[in-house]
Amino acid sequence: MSNSTTVSPQMVQTIVQQYFAASRSPHKAEAMAACFSETCIHQDPAEAPILKSRDEVRQFLQAIVDLFLSVELTEEFVSINGQAAAVKWKGHGISKNGAEVHFEGIDVFEINADGMIQTLKTYWNPSTMLAQLQEKQ
C-alpha cells in the first residue's frame, strides 16, 4: 500500500468486512488474525490483558474456536469515523454437544495506513457465552 497516512472509509469498511467474513471461513482463527498488523493491540474483552502481536491474537482466537463445533460472527451495524469503526455484532455457535449458543458485543477498530487492524477493543461479556456452553453440556 502507499506510504500515505490517509485511511479512506472504503479501506476501513474493507478490512472490517474481511475480519467478519473470516469468522465464517473454514480456518477462521488464522484468517481473522491475518487482518491484524504484526504489532497490533487487541483487548478482548475490553478489560482483559492486551494482546500485542498477530500471533497472540491468532492463539487467542483459536482458543475460542476450539470451544465449539462451529462458531461465527455477523456484523449488524457498522459506523465508520475516520480511521476507526464501531461495529455491533452477534455471535452464533454450536457447542460440541450440538446445542446452540448466542452472544453479542461491540468492537471498536482502528485501521492503520496499510489497511490492517492496528487496534481492536471488544466490548462483550464472555461469561454469557461460557455459561451457555456449560449449561448445555
Backbone as numpy.savetxt, mean C-alpha at the origin, in Angstrom:
# Nx Ny Nz CAx CAy CAz Cx Cy Cz
13.72 8.87 -15.93 12.89 10.04 -15.93 13.77 11.28 -15.93
13.17 12.43 -16.08 13.94 13.67 -16.14 14.46 14.06 -14.78
15.38 15.01 -14.78 15.93 15.53 -13.54 15.06 16.61 -12.93
13.97 16.92 -13.55 13.06 17.95 -13.05 12.49 17.55 -11.70
12.25 18.56 -10.88 11.66 18.29 -9.57 10.14 18.41 -9.62
9.60 18.69 -10.80 8.16 18.83 -10.94 7.52 17.45 -11.07
6.54 17.23 -10.23 5.79 15.98 -10.28 4.38 16.33 -10.75
3.99 15.79 -11.89 2.68 16.11 -12.45 1.59 15.30 -11.75
0.36 15.82 -11.76 -0.75 15.03 -11.21 -0.90 13.68 -11.91
-0.59 13.62 -13.21 -0.68 12.36 -13.95 0.34 11.36 -13.42
1.55 11.84 -13.08 2.58 10.97 -12.53 2.13 10.40 -11.19
1.54 11.25 -10.35 1.04 10.81 -9.05 -0.06 9.78 -9.25
-1.01 10.08 -10.15 -2.13 9.18 -10.42 -1.62 7.83 -10.92
-0.63 7.85 -11.80 -0.10 6.62 -12.37 0.50 5.71 -11.32
1.36 6.25 -10.44 2.01 5.38 -9.45 1.00 4.89 -8.41
0.02 5.72 -8.06 -1.01 5.27 -7.12 -1.80 4.12 -7.75
-2.18 4.26 -9.01 -2.90 3.19 -9.70 -2.05 1.92 -9.78
-0.76 2.07 -10.07 0.13 0.91 -10.15 0.21 0.20 -8.81
0.31 0.96 -7.73 0.41 0.38 -6.39 -0.82 -0.46 -6.06
-2.01 0.09 -6.29 -3.22 -0.66 -5.97 -3.45 -1.82 -6.94
-3.13 -1.64 -8.21 -3.23 -2.75 -9.17 -2.27 -3.87 -8.76
-1.09 -3.51 -8.25 -0.12 -4.51 -7.81 -0.68 -5.35 -6.67
-1.54 -4.75 -5.83 -2.13 -5.52 -4.72 -3.08 -6.59 -5.22
-3.46 -6.51 -6.48 -4.38 -7.49 -7.07 -3.64 -8.42 -8.03
-2.31 -8.36 -8.04 -1.51 -9.17 -8.95 -1.05 -10.46 -8.27
-0.59 -11.42 -9.04 -0.15 -12.70 -8.45 1.04 -12.57 -7.49
1.96 -11.65 -7.76 3.15 -11.46 -6.91 3.05 -10.11 -6.22
1.96 -9.94 -5.47 1.58 -8.63 -4.96 2.64 -7.95 -4.09
3.28 -8.63 -3.17 4.26 -7.97 -2.29 5.41 -7.41 -3.12
5.92 -8.20 -4.04 7.03 -7.76 -4.89 6.58 -6.61 -5.79
5.41 -6.73 -6.40 4.91 -5.71 -7.32 4.59 -4.40 -6.59
4.02 -4.49 -5.39 3.73 -3.29 -4.61 5.03 -2.61 -4.18
5.99 -3.39 -3.70 7.27 -2.83 -3.26 8.01 -2.17 -4.41
7.84 -2.66 -5.62 8.50 -2.08 -6.79 8.05 -0.65 -7.07
6.95 -0.23 -6.49 6.45 1.13 -6.66 7.18 2.14 -5.78
7.97 1.66 -4.83 8.67 2.51 -3.87 10.08 2.84 -4.34
10.58 4.00 -3.95 11.99 4.32 -4.17 12.82 3.44 -3.25
14.08 3.26 -3.60 14.98 2.44 -2.76 15.11 3.00 -1.35
15.03 4.32 -1.22 15.23 4.99 0.07 13.92 5.58 0.60
12.87 4.84 0.49 11.54 5.30 0.89 11.39 5.35 2.41
10.30 5.96 2.81 9.87 5.96 4.21 8.42 5.48 4.20
8.15 4.45 5.00 6.81 3.87 5.02 6.43 3.54 6.46
5.25 4.03 6.87 4.70 3.69 8.18 3.34 3.05 7.96
3.20 1.83 8.43 1.97 1.07 8.22 1.73 0.17 9.43
0.78 0.57 10.30 -0.02 1.79 10.33 0.81 3.00 10.73
0.16 4.16 10.72 0.85 5.44 10.89 1.69 5.52 12.16
1.32 4.83 13.22 2.07 4.90 14.47 3.13 3.80 14.59
3.26 2.98 13.57 4.22 1.86 13.59 5.64 2.36 13.34
6.63 1.53 13.63 8.01 1.89 13.29 8.14 2.15 11.79
9.06 3.03 11.45 9.27 3.42 10.06 10.09 2.36 9.33
9.61 1.98 8.15 10.37 1.13 7.23 11.13 2.08 6.32
12.43 1.80 6.08 13.27 2.77 5.40 13.91 2.27 4.11
13.38 1.21 3.54 13.91 0.75 2.25 12.84 -0.06 1.53
13.02 -0.17 0.22 12.10 -0.97 -0.58 12.08 -2.42 -0.09
13.24 -2.96 0.29 13.31 -4.34 0.75 12.54 -4.52 2.07
12.65 -3.57 3.00 11.88 -3.66 4.24 10.38 -3.62 3.94
9.98 -2.77 3.00 8.56 -2.69 2.61 8.11 -4.02 2.02
8.92 -4.60 1.14 8.55 -5.89 0.53 8.38 -6.97 1.59
9.30 -7.05 2.54 9.20 -8.05 3.60 7.94 -7.84 4.44
7.64 -6.59 4.76 6.44 -6.27 5.53 5.17 -6.68 4.77
5.11 -6.30 3.50 3.94 -6.64 2.69 3.78 -8.15 2.54
4.89 -8.86 2.36 4.82 -10.32 2.23 4.28 -10.95 3.50
4.64 -10.42 4.66 4.13 -10.95 5.93 2.61 -10.80 6.00
2.07 -9.71 5.49 0.62 -9.53 5.47 -0.02 -10.49 4.48
0.53 -10.56 3.28 0.00 -11.46 2.25 -0.03 -12.90 2.76
0.98 -13.29 3.49 1.09 -14.67 3.99 0.01 -15.03 5.00
-0.72 -14.05 5.52 -1.81 -14.33 6.46 -3.06 -14.85 5.75
-3.10 -14.73 4.43 -4.31 -14.99 3.65 -4.09 -16.04 2.56
-5.21 -16.62 2.10 -5.19 -17.37 0.84 -5.13 -16.38 -0.30
-5.91 -15.30 -0.19 -5.87 -14.22 -1.17 -6.25 -12.93 -0.46
-5.69 -11.83 -0.96 -5.98 -10.52 -0.39 -5.70 -9.46 -1.44
-6.48 -8.38 -1.42 -6.28 -7.29 -2.37 -6.83 -6.00 -1.81
-6.34 -4.90 -2.35 -6.81 -3.56 -1.99 -7.44 -2.91 -3.20
-8.48 -2.12 -2.97 -9.13 -1.37 -4.04 -9.29 0.07 -3.60
-8.79 0.97 -4.42 -8.92 2.39 -4.11 -10.36 2.84 -4.38
-10.92 3.57 -3.42 -12.29 4.07 -3.56 -12.33 5.54 -3.91
-11.37 6.30 -3.41 -11.35 7.74 -3.64 -9.90 8.19 -3.63
-9.50 8.96 -4.63 -8.14 9.48 -4.72 -8.20 10.99 -4.85
-7.47 11.69 -3.98 -7.36 13.14 -4.05 -5.89 13.49 -4.20
-5.57 14.17 -5.31 -4.18 14.52 -5.61 -3.99 16.01 -5.37
-2.90 16.33 -4.67 -2.54 17.71 -4.41 -1.03 17.83 -4.56
-0.58 18.43 -5.66 0.86 18.54 -5.91 1.46 17.16 -6.08
2.53 16.88 -5.32 3.20 15.58 -5.43 2.64 14.57 -4.44
1.51 14.88 -3.82 0.92 14.00 -2.80 -0.46 13.52 -3.23
-0.86 12.41 -2.63 -2.21 11.88 -2.86 -2.70 11.26 -1.57
-3.98 11.48 -1.28 -4.66 10.80 -0.19 -5.63 9.83 -0.83
-5.62 8.59 -0.37 -6.44 7.54 -0.99 -7.23 6.80 0.08
-8.55 6.77 -0.08 -9.42 5.94 0.74 -9.51 4.60 0.04
-9.24 3.51 0.78 -9.22 2.18 0.17 -9.98 1.17 1.03
-10.32 0.06 0.39 -10.90 -1.09 1.08 -10.06 -2.31 0.76
-9.92 -3.17 1.76 -9.23 -4.43 1.58 -10.20 -5.58 1.71
-9.96 -6.60 0.94 -10.77 -7.81 0.99 -9.84 -9.00 0.89
-10.06 -9.97 1.76 -9.24 -11.16 1.70 -10.03 -12.40 2.02
-9.42 -13.52 1.72 -9.96 -14.83 2.10 -8.93 -15.45 3.04
-9.38 -15.78 4.25 -8.48 -16.38 5.23 -8.08 -17.78 4.78
-7.12 -18.34 5.45 -6.63 -19.67 5.07 -7.68 -20.76 5.26
-8.74 -20.46 6.04 -9.82 -21.44 6.17 -11.03 -21.07 5.31
-10.87 -20.07 4.43 -11.92 -19.75 3.47 -12.89 -18.66 3.88
-12.73 -18.05 5.04 -13.65 -17.00 5.49 -13.26 -15.65 4.88
-14.28 -14.82 4.60 -14.02 -13.48 4.08 -13.59 -12.54 5.18
-12.64 -11.66 4.85 -12.12 -10.66 5.78 -12.18 -9.30 5.07
-12.70 -8.28 5.77 -12.82 -6.93 5.21 -12.13 -5.93 6.13
-11.44 -4.96 5.54 -10.78 -3.90 6.30 -10.65 -2.69 5.39
-10.35 -1.53 5.97 -10.26 -0.31 5.18 -9.34 0.69 5.83
-8.93 1.70 5.05 -8.06 2.72 5.58 -7.83 3.84 4.60
-6.90 4.70 4.97 -6.52 5.85 4.15 -5.00 5.85 4.05
-4.50 6.00 2.84 -3.06 6.12 2.59 -2.75 7.54 2.15
-1.62 8.07 2.62 -1.13 9.37 2.18 0.23 9.14 1.54
0.28 9.39 0.23 1.47 9.16 -0.58 2.19 10.47 -0.86
3.51 10.43 -0.92 4.32 11.49 -1.52 5.16 10.83 -2.60
5.11 11.42 -3.79 5.77 10.84 -4.95 7.01 11.68 -5.28
8.13 11.02 -5.58 9.35 11.77 -5.91 9.41 12.10 -7.40
10.42 12.85 -7.80 10.56 13.31 -9.18 10.75 12.17 -10.17
11.13 10.98 -9.68 11.27 9.81 -10.56 9.97 9.03 -10.71
8.89 9.53 -10.09 7.60 8.86 -10.21 7.47 7.65 -9.32
8.23 7.62 -8.23 8.19 6.51 -7.27 7.63 6.99 -5.94
7.09 6.07 -5.15 6.61 6.42 -3.82 7.83 6.71 -2.94
7.90 7.94 -2.45 8.99 8.31 -1.55 8.56 8.12 -0.09
7.31 8.49 0.18 6.77 8.38 1.54 5.35 7.84 1.45
5.03 6.91 2.32 3.66 6.41 2.43 3.35 6.23 3.91
2.28 6.89 4.32 1.79 6.75 5.69 0.38 6.19 5.58
0.13 5.10 6.29 -1.13 4.38 6.18 -1.91 4.49 7.48
-3.14 4.93 7.37 -4.01 5.09 8.53 -5.10 4.02 8.46
-4.98 3.05 9.36 -5.97 1.98 9.46 -5.74 1.26 10.77
-6.64 0.35 11.10 -6.54 -0.40 12.34 -6.32 -1.87 12.01
-5.07 -2.34 11.98 -4.82 -3.73 11.62 -5.43 -4.72 12.60
-5.70 -4.30 13.83 -6.29 -5.23 14.80 -7.68 -5.68 14.35
-8.39 -4.84 13.60 -9.69 -5.22 13.05 -9.54 -6.40 12.09
-8.55 -6.31 11.22 -8.29 -7.40 10.27 -7.83 -8.66 11.00
-6.91 -8.49 11.94 -6.38 -9.65 12.68 -7.47 -10.33 13.49
-8.38 -9.55 14.09 -9.48 -10.13 14.84 -10.38 -10.98 13.94
-10.64 -10.48 12.75 -11.46 -11.26 11.79 -10.75 -12.56 11.42
-9.45 -12.48 11.20 -8.70 -13.69 10.87 -8.74 -14.70 11.99
-8.65 -14.23 13.24 -8.62 -15.13 14.39 -9.99 -15.71 14.71
-11.04 -14.89 14.62 -12.36 -15.39 15.00 -12.94 -16.36 13.98
-12.41 -16.35 12.77 -12.95 -17.22 11.73 -12.09 -18.45 11.52
-11.17 -18.69 12.42 -10.26 -19.85 12.28 -10.97 -21.12 12.70
